[in-house]
Amino acid sequence: MGRAYQNRKDSMAKTAAAKTRVYSKYGREIYVAAKSGGTDPDSNLTLRGLIDRAKKDQVPTHVIEKALEKAKGGAGEDFSAARYEGFGPGNCMVIVDCLTDNPNRTFGDVRVCFTKTKSKIGTPGSVSHMFDHCAILAFKGDDEDVVLEALMEADVDVTDIENEDGLITVFAPNTEYAKAKQALSEAFEGLEFEVDEIQFLPQTTTPVEGEDVEMFEKFLDMLNDLDDVQNVYHNAET
């Protein structure tokens, strides 16, 4: 059994309204990455990774281009990152990552999601120490030794490599994301990533059972409905 992580593609929204929210979240993230690191994906590896993921998740080209044009113009919203932590239904641990132009509004909105689902928002660091902040790169293959050798030659700090059902998954510290992706792309021509993410991976899981399951689903739905929320990580096992 491999390390559990969330594949954004597998959890893509099914309804048109929900897809629009997903596109909006990508657009905001691309805009922030382009504004802070430049609009050229060749020199801004964070931006390139975001664009690759957006295309894989079928985000329309015009959404990507609009975000890049907005960043080129230099005007627009001044978004900043905000992270909230706490305990969800069934006492599971939760991390909520946001991009906001109004931290007071965002905190209030996120707090409502916690209070209306019998959850408790905590202080910074209250649960994040129980998660590993990882880069995750997965692709089709069957020889993890060759992959490890390529990464070691590029001096990439690898946490773990898994090989399951013809899929190799590389785990590395989040700070090694760009370096690891570049090393793999250079070592294996035409490599296509099935998973290309930076996530918080729980070190342990918490079973969520009975009535808490429905409350947990409501909790996630409320958070994902917020425009400022980019990602939600948890250690719930339902």
N, C-alpha and C positions, 0 to 999 in steps of 0.2 A: 504494500500500500504506500503510494507516494505521498509527498507533502501536499496538503490540500491548499489549493489556491483558486481564486475566482477568475474564470475566463470570461472577459467582457463580451466576447463574441457569442458565447453560449447563453448569456443572460440579456441579450439584446431585446429591447422592448418590442412587443408585437403590434400594439395599436399605433395609429398615425400620430396621435397626440403625444404618446410616450416617446416615439421615435424623434419627434420634433425637439423634445427636451434633451434627448441624447445628443442630437446634432448641435443644439445650443451649448451644451457642456463642452463638447469638443471644440466648437468655435471659440469659446472663451479661453480654453486652455491653450489653443494654438496662438491666439492673439497675445496672451501673456508671455508665452515662450518666445515669440517673434519680437515682441517689444523689448524684452530684456536681453535676448541673445543675438538679435539680428534676423532678418527675414530670409536669408539664404540657407536652405536646408543643408547644403554641402558643408558649410562652416558651423552650423548650429545643429549638432547631433541630437539634442533634445527635441528640437522642432522637427527634424527629419523623422524621428521615431514616432512622434505624435501624428504626423501626416500619414505615415505608413499604417498606423493603427486605425486612423480615421477611414482611410480608403478600404481597409480590410473589413471594417464594420459598416461599409456601404454609406458613409457620410457623403452627401452630394458634393461635387467639385466646387459648386458656387459657394457653398458654406465655407470651405477651406480658403478659397480665393478671397472672399469677403473679409475673413479674419486677417489674412496677410496684408491686404490693401489697407485695412484699418490701422494695422501696426506700422506700415510704411508711412502713413500720414502723420503719425506721431501724436495725434489728438485722441480723444476718446476717454473711456473710463480708466481710472487708476485702480486696478484690482490688486489685492494683496491676498496672500495665503492665510488661512485660518484653520486651526485644527482643534476639534473638541473630542473629549474622551468621556467615557462613563460606562454604566452598567445597564444593559437592556433587559427585556423580559427574560425570566428564568435566571437572572444574574449573570448572563453572558457579558463578555467584554466587547466594547464597541469603540471604534475610532472613526470620526467623521472629518473628511478633508473638504475644505471649501475654498472657493475664490470669491472674494467679496469687494464691493466698493463702499460698503457700509457695515463695518464689523458689529456695531450695536444691533442693527436690524437682524443680521445673520445669527448672532448669538441668541437673540430673542426667539427667532423662528426655530432654531435647532432645539432650544430648551423646551419649547412647547411640545415638540415631538417626543421628548423624553417624559415630560410630566403627564401627557395624555395617554401614555402606554405603560404606566406604573414602572417607569425607568428612572434612573438617577444620573444626571450629568455630573461629572467629576472635575477635578482640577487637572491642569496640564501634567502629564506624566503618570497619572493615576493608573492607567492600564497599558500604556505604550511600551513599558518595560517588559511586558509579557508577549510582545510581538517582535519579529525580526523584520527590519526594513530591507527588502530584497529586490534585486533585479531578477526577472524570470524570463528566460529565452528558451522556447521549445521549438523543435523542428524535427522532420522525419529523418531517421538514421538508425544505425544499429551498432555502431562502434564508439562507445563512450571514451575509450582509451585514446583514440585519435583526436577526439574533441578536446579532452583534457590536455593532451600534449600541445595542441595549437594554442590553447588559452595560456598555458604555462610559458610557452615561448614568447607570448606577447605580454608576459608579466601581469596577468590578470589574477586577482585574488578570488578564487573560486570557493564557494561555501559547500556546494554539493552538486553532483551530476547523477541524474536518474535515467534509466533506459527501460521503458515499459511499452510493450506492444508496438515496437517500431518507432517510438517517439522519444527523442532525447531531450531532457529538460535540464537546463543549466541554472543553478541558483548562485547568485553573487551578491555582495553588499550593494546597496542602492547607488553608492558612489562610483561603482565600477561599471555601471550600465553602459555608457557610451563606449568605453574601452572594450568591454566584452563583446558588444554587438559588432563593433568594427573589426575586432580580431576574428570573429567567426565568419563575417562576410568576406574578409580577405582570404581566409584559409579555405573556404568552401564556395566556389564560384556558383552563382545562381541560387544561393541558399534562400529559402522562403520560410519565414518564421510563422509557426502556428500560434504561438503566444509570444508577445513582446510587451512586457509590462514592468512597472515598478509597484510593488504592493507591500502591505504589512501582513506577514504570515504569522498566525498564532502559534505559540510554542506548545499550548495545550488547548483542548476543546472542552466546551461546557454543554452537556445535554440539555436541550430545551424540549419540554414534554407537556402533554395535556393542554390546558387552556392557554398556556404560555406560547404555544406554537402560533395560534391565531393572532395573539397580541404582538408577537415578534414580526409576523408578516405585515401587520398594520404599521408597526414602527418603521420597518424598512420602506414601505410604500410612502409614508409621510415624509421621510427624509429624502427619498428620491424625487419626490414632487417639488422639492425646493430648488429654485434656479441656482442658488449659490453652492449647493452641495455637488461636489465633483465625484467623490468616491466614499463608500462606506465599507469598512472592514470590521469583521467580527470573528469570534471564536465559537459561535453557536453551532451545535450539531443537532439537526432536527430530523 
